[in-house]
Each structure stands twice: as structure tokens, then as C-alpha cells.
Amino acid sequence: MATVAVIGAGAVGCYYGALLARAGHDVRFLMRRDLEAVRKGGLDIRSPRGDFRLKPVAAFGSPEEIGPVDWVVCSLKATAIEHAQRLVAPCMGAGTRVLALMNGLGVEERFAAWFGGERVFGGMAFVCINRGDPGTVCHLEYGRVSIGHYEDDPAQTEALRALLASGGIEVVVAPNLRFARWEKLCWNVPFNGLSVAAGGVGTQSILADEALSRIAENAMREVVAASNADLVAAGSAARLDAGQVVEAMFAQTRVIGDYRTSMVIDYVLERELEVEAILGEPSRRARALGVATPTIDALYGLVRAADRHRRGEAPVLTPDDVKGQW
């Protein structure tokens, strides 16, 4: 059995960490908001695949308390990437490997610079999940994790696949890490982006509105075009098929009800959005590759502005500003 540190124990980190702990692995969670609740009452996972409770839970308030482990699962928000090195480093031993279970492009490059590419993996969680009350995670649907090794070493990838599979997690080994990152963005760009750009809505509001649904499809097709150009530039033979992607992503989204994306939850709660990782970096990468992505660019501009306005970093009009002008 492995020792595993979960850095960034939000909904995603707690869910997958709990599955590994239930399977017998020594999982140590770095927690902040839920620390005391989990220490007292354990970790409650509510899922259509079966509810379960972990108790006791190895929950810690600092990475130094966790110490070196075999694996680090870093599931921080992309907005916290600047803190990742400081939080992960105390858990690194001579043979420790790191899984970046995070959104966006350009994530693994940061970890490789800090810890060496041979130790770095990426994971894309295709899962519908939210946090409930402190110590509670609500898993709604899906759960597949698509993985890749930063240096595309098959033996290293197999080690991670075996670890995750031992916890009953559905694992797909992607053709390469770049492919896996872009595949996840095919959903994240349109649905996270529109959930905020449309004013704070769930996925069914996007699907039910003809104009929004069309924008989602256009954005998805642009992600595929950018991804394939990026794969060509990297010398990879792997390709995403736009028709298959659109059909699969829309079908999967219809199943999950009116799902609140992670970005819209952060927007409503006035937290910083993962706008650069999910929208900004794909937009910049496409531009560098010479691929036109007008829908992605528009979503990026709108969501970035909404993020700044919502958190009070840019002015917005109030009723007093327009008084007497109607």
C-alpha cells in the first residue's frame, strides 16, 4: 500500500483521496476549511455509487505535519498554483511522484520545473462533484480520470494507473498528457465559461437556450482545432475528432441535470476564477499556433471582466450612476 498526500482537499481531492483510503492506502489530507470537522466526525462521501464515511481521517493543517510520502495528489485550484511548490515540497522524498489533478493548460510545466519532469503526472477528472457541509462531499455523476506522464514514460504511467485503479477509480491512459489536457478543456471552456458569461447559470440553462447551446458547440469545436494544431506542433499523432467530441460532451451534460460548474460556484461566492488556466491559456496557445478561436477569445474577455467586477476590482455601474438618465 502507498502513502499519499492530498494537497488541496476540496471536493475533488477529498473524493479521490477517500476512495484510495477506503482501499487501504495511507492517505493524508491537507485541509483548511474542513479540518476540525473532519478530525471530529470523519469524511462523509455521498454518491449514487454508494455512500460511505471515513473515520478516523488523517487530516493535517500543514504539509510539514504530513511529511514525505510515495505520491502527492495536488488538487489545488489553478488560481492557487503560486502556492503549490511551497505546499508540495515538504511532502517530497527521494522517490515521491506528483499528480497534478488540476484544471487548465501549462500546469505540469510548473511542477516539472520545481521537482523534475520524471516525477510529474497530470490527471483530468471528468466528474460532477460539489462540497456540502464541512466534512461532506457530494458526488453526483461520473468519475473517470484521464492520466498522462509529463515525459510520456509508459512504465511511470502504469504505476499511476495501478494506484488509482486500486481505489476503484475508472482510469484512462491518454495518448499523451497534452491530448488529455485539451480533451478536458473541450468541456471546461464552453460550460465553465458560459456558466459565468451568461450571468451565473447551470448547465441545463445553457443546453435549453438555442443561442447559448450554439456558442457552446462553437467553442468546443475551436478547442478541438487548437488542440489538434498543438498536437501536430508537438509531433504527436493523436487527434481529437470534433464531431465525436461535441456529441459525447453534450450527451454527458444532458445526463447530469442542472449542474453548477466549479467556475459558477466560485463566481457566485465572489472567489477568484480559474479564468486564466481554463480560458486565457487556451486562447493564447491557439493564437501562438495561428488558430482562430473567436468564441474562446470572447468567453475569455467576458469571464475575465466578470471576475474582476464581481470581486470589486473593476468599477460597475450602480443605480446612482444612472439616476436621472432614463
C-alpha positions in Angstrom: 0.0 0.0 0.0 1.1 3.5 -0.8 1.4 6.7 1.3 -0.5 9.5 -0.4 -0.7 13.2 0.4 -3.7 15.1 -0.9 -2.8 18.8 -1.2 -5.9 20.9 -1.9 -8.5 18.7 -0.2 -11.6 20.3 -1.8 -14.4 18.2 -3.3 -12.2 16.6 -6.0 -9.2 15.9 -3.7 -11.4 14.6 -0.9 -13.4 12.3 -3.2 -10.5 10.6 -4.9 -8.4 10.6 -1.7 -11.3 8.9 0.2 -11.5 6.2 -2.4 -7.8 5.4 -2.1 -8.1 5.5 1.7 -11.1 3.1 1.7 -8.9 0.7 -0.4 -6.3 0.7 2.4 -3.8 3.3 1.3 -2.3 5.6 3.9 -3.9 8.9 2.7 -3.1 12.1 4.5 -5.2 15.2 3.7 -4.0 18.8 3.9 -7.2 20.7 4.9 -8.2 24.2 5.8 -11.9 24.9 5.9 -12.9 21.3 6.9 -10.0 20.4 9.2 -11.8 20.4 12.5 -15.0 18.9 11.2 -13.1 16.0 9.6 -10.9 15.4 12.6 -14.0 15.2 14.8 -16.6 13.5 12.5 -14.7 12.0 9.6 -15.2 12.4 5.9 -18.6 11.7 4.5 -18.9 10.8 0.8 -22.4 10.9 -0.7 -22.6 9.2 -4.1 -25.1 7.4 -6.3 -22.4 4.7 -6.4 -22.7 4.2 -2.7 -22.3 6.5 0.3 -19.5 5.9 2.8 -17.8 7.5 5.7 -14.1 7.6 6.5 -13.4 7.7 10.2 -10.8 8.4 11.5 -9.2 10.5 8.8 -5.5 11.6 8.7 -6.2 15.3 8.4 -3.5 17.9 8.8 -3.2 21.6 8.9 0.3 21.9 7.3 2.3 19.9 4.8 5.2 19.7 7.3 2.9 17.6 9.5 2.3 15.2 6.6 6.0 14.7 5.7 7.4 12.7 2.8 5.1 10.3 1.0 5.1 8.0 -2.0 2.6 10.1 -4.0 1.3 13.6 -3.8 -2.1 14.3 -5.4 -2.2 18.1 -5.8 -5.8 19.2 -6.5 -5.5 22.9 -5.7 -7.4 25.4 -7.7 -5.4 26.7 -10.7 -5.7 30.1 -9.0 -3.5 28.8 -6.2 -0.7 27.5 -8.4 1.7 30.0 -7.0 1.3 28.3 -3.6 1.7 24.8 -4.9 5.5 24.5 -4.7 5.5 25.6 -1.0 2.7 23.2 -0.1 4.0 20.2 -2.0 7.8 20.5 -1.2 7.6 19.2 2.4 5.9 16.0 1.2 8.6 15.2 -1.4 11.1 12.4 -0.6 13.7 10.8 -2.8 11.2 8.8 -4.8 8.0 10.8 -4.4 5.9 11.3 -7.5 3.4 14.1 -8.1 0.0 14.0 -9.8 -1.4 17.4 -10.7 -5.1 16.8 -10.6 -5.9 20.4 -11.7 -7.7 22.3 -14.4 -6.2 24.2 -17.4 -3.1 24.2 -19.6 0.5 24.7 -18.5 0.1 23.1 -15.1 2.6 20.3 -15.3 5.3 22.6 -16.7 5.3 24.4 -13.4 5.7 21.2 -11.4 8.4 19.8 -13.7 10.4 23.0 -13.2 10.1 22.6 -9.4 10.5 18.8 -8.9 11.8 17.4 -12.3 9.7 16.1 -15.2 10.3 12.4 -14.5 8.3 12.8 -11.2 5.4 14.7 -12.6 2.0 13.4 -13.9 -1.2 15.1 -15.0 -4.8 14.0 -14.3 -8.0 15.3 -15.7 -11.1 14.4 -13.6 -14.3 14.0 -15.6 -16.5 14.2 -12.6 -19.6 16.1 -11.3 -19.0 16.9 -7.7 -19.5 19.6 -5.1 -18.7 20.2 -1.5 -21.5 20.1 1.1 -21.4 20.9 4.7 -17.9 20.8 6.3 -16.7 17.2 6.1 -19.1 16.3 3.3 -18.6 15.7 -0.4 -21.5 15.2 -2.8 -20.5 13.1 -5.8 -23.3 13.5 -8.4 -22.1 11.6 -11.5 -19.1 10.2 -13.5 -15.6 10.0 -12.0 -13.2 9.0 -14.8 -9.7 10.2 -14.5 -7.6 10.6 -17.7 -3.9 10.5 -16.9 -0.5 11.0 -18.5 3.1 11.3 -17.6 5.0 14.6 -18.2 7.7 12.8 -20.1 5.3 10.2 -21.6 7.0 7.3 -19.9 4.7 4.2 -20.2 6.1 2.5 -17.1 5.6 5.5 -15.0 2.1 6.0 -16.3 1.3 2.4 -15.5 2.4 2.9 -11.9 -0.1 5.8 -11.5 -2.9 3.8 -13.3 -2.4 0.9 -10.9 -2.6 3.2 -7.9 -5.8 4.9 -8.9 -7.4 1.7 -10.1 -6.7 0.0 -6.8 -9.2 2.5 -5.3 -11.9 1.6 -7.7 -11.3 4.7 -9.8 -12.0 4.5 -13.5 -8.7 5.4 -15.2 -8.0 6.1 -18.8 -4.4 6.4 -20.0 -4.4 9.2 -22.6 -2.3 9.0 -25.8 -0.2 11.7 -24.1 -0.6 14.4 -21.5 -1.2 17.2 -24.0 -4.1 15.3 -25.5 -5.6 14.7 -22.1 -5.4 18.4 -21.1 -7.1 19.5 -24.3 -9.8 16.8 -24.1 -10.9 18.1 -20.6 -10.9 21.7 -22.0 -13.5 20.7 -24.6 -16.0 20.7 -21.7 -14.4 23.2 -19.4 -14.1 26.0 -21.9 -17.7 26.2 -23.1 -19.6 25.1 -19.9 -17.5 26.8 -17.3 -17.1 29.9 -19.5 -20.8 30.2 -20.3 -22.0 29.5 -16.8 -20.4 32.8 -15.8 -20.7 34.8 -19.1 -24.4 34.1 -19.2 -24.8 35.7 -15.7 -24.5 32.8 -13.4 -26.4 29.7 -14.7 -26.4 25.9 -14.5 -25.7 23.6 -17.4 -29.3 23.0 -18.3 -29.8 26.7 -18.8 -27.1 26.6 -21.4 -28.4 23.5 -23.1 -32.0 24.8 -23.2 -31.1 28.1 -24.8 -30.6 27.8 -28.5 -28.1 30.7 -28.7 -26.1 29.6 -25.7 -26.0 26.0 -26.9 -24.7 27.1 -30.3 -22.0 29.2 -28.6 -21.0 26.1 -26.5 -20.7 24.0 -29.6 -18.7 26.6 -31.5 -16.3 27.0 -28.5 -15.9 23.2 -28.3 -15.0 22.9 -32.0 -12.5 25.7 -31.6 -10.9 23.8 -28.6 -10.6 20.8 -30.9 -9.0 22.8 -33.7 -6.5 24.4 -31.3 -5.8 21.0 -29.6 -5.0 19.3 -32.9 -2.7 22.1 -34.0 -0.9 21.8 -30.7 -0.6 18.1 -31.0 0.9 18.5 -34.5 3.4 21.0 -33.2 4.4 18.6 -30.5 4.9 15.8 -33.0 2.0 13.7 -31.7 -0.1 11.5 -34.0 -3.1 11.7 -31.6 -6.1 13.8 -32.7 -9.5 14.8 -31.3 -12.5 14.4 -33.6 -14.8 17.5 -33.4 -18.0 15.6 -34.3 -17.4 12.9 -31.7 -16.4 15.4 -29.0 -19.5 17.5 -29.5 -21.8 14.6 -29.5 -20.2 12.9 -26.4 -19.9 16.1 -24.4 -23.4 17.3 -25.0 -24.8 13.8 -24.2 -22.9 13.6 -21.0 -24.0 17.1 -19.9 -27.7 16.3 -20.5 -27.5 13.4 -18.0 -26.2 15.4 -15.1 -29.2 17.8 -14.6 -28.7 21.5 -13.9 -25.1 21.1 -12.8 -23.3 24.1 -11.2 -19.8 24.3 -12.6 -16.9 24.9 -10.3 -16.4 28.3 -12.0 -20.0 29.5 -11.5 -19.9 28.4 -7.8 -16.7 30.5 -7.4 -18.4 33.4 -9.3 -21.4 33.4 -7.0 -19.3 33.2 -3.9 -17.1 36.0 -5.2 -13.9 33.9 -5.3 -11.2 34.3 -7.8 -12.0 32.3 -11.0 -9.7 29.9 -12.9 -10.2 32.1 -15.9 -6.5 32.2 -17.0 -6.0 28.4 -16.8 -9.3 27.4 -18.4 -9.8 30.2 -20.9 -6.8 32.5 -21.1 -4.1 29.9 -21.7 -6.0 28.1 -24.4 -6.7 31.4 -26.1 -3.0 32.4 -26.0 -1.9 28.9 -27.1 -4.2 29.0 -30.1 -3.1 32.5 -31.1 0.6 31.3 -31.0 -0.3 28.4 -33.2 -2.2 30.6 -35.7 -5.6 29.1 -35.0 -8.6 31.4 -35.0 -10.7 31.0 -31.8 -13.1 33.9 -31.7 -15.6 32.2 -29.4 -13.0 31.2 -26.9 -11.5 34.7 -27.0 -14.9 36.3 -26.4 -15.6 34.0 -23.5 -12.2 34.8 -22.0 -12.8 38.5 -22.2 -16.2 38.3 -20.8 -15.4 36.0 -17.9 -12.2 37.9 -17.0 -14.2 41.1 -16.8 -17.0 39.4 -14.8 -14.4 38.0 -12.4 -12.9 41.5 -11.7 -16.3 43.2 -11.4 -17.7 40.5 -9.0 -14.7 40.8 -6.7 -14.7 44.6 -6.7 -11.5 45.0 -8.7 -13.2 47.0 -11.5 -16.0 49.5 -11.5 -19.5 48.7 -12.4 -22.5 51.0 -12.8 -24.9 51.3 -9.9 -28.5 52.8 -9.9 -27.0 56.1 -8.5 -24.7 56.3 -11.6 -27.6 56.4 -14.0 -30.1 58.3 -11.9 -31.9 60.9 -14.0 -30.7 59.4 -17.3 -33.7 57.4 -18.3 
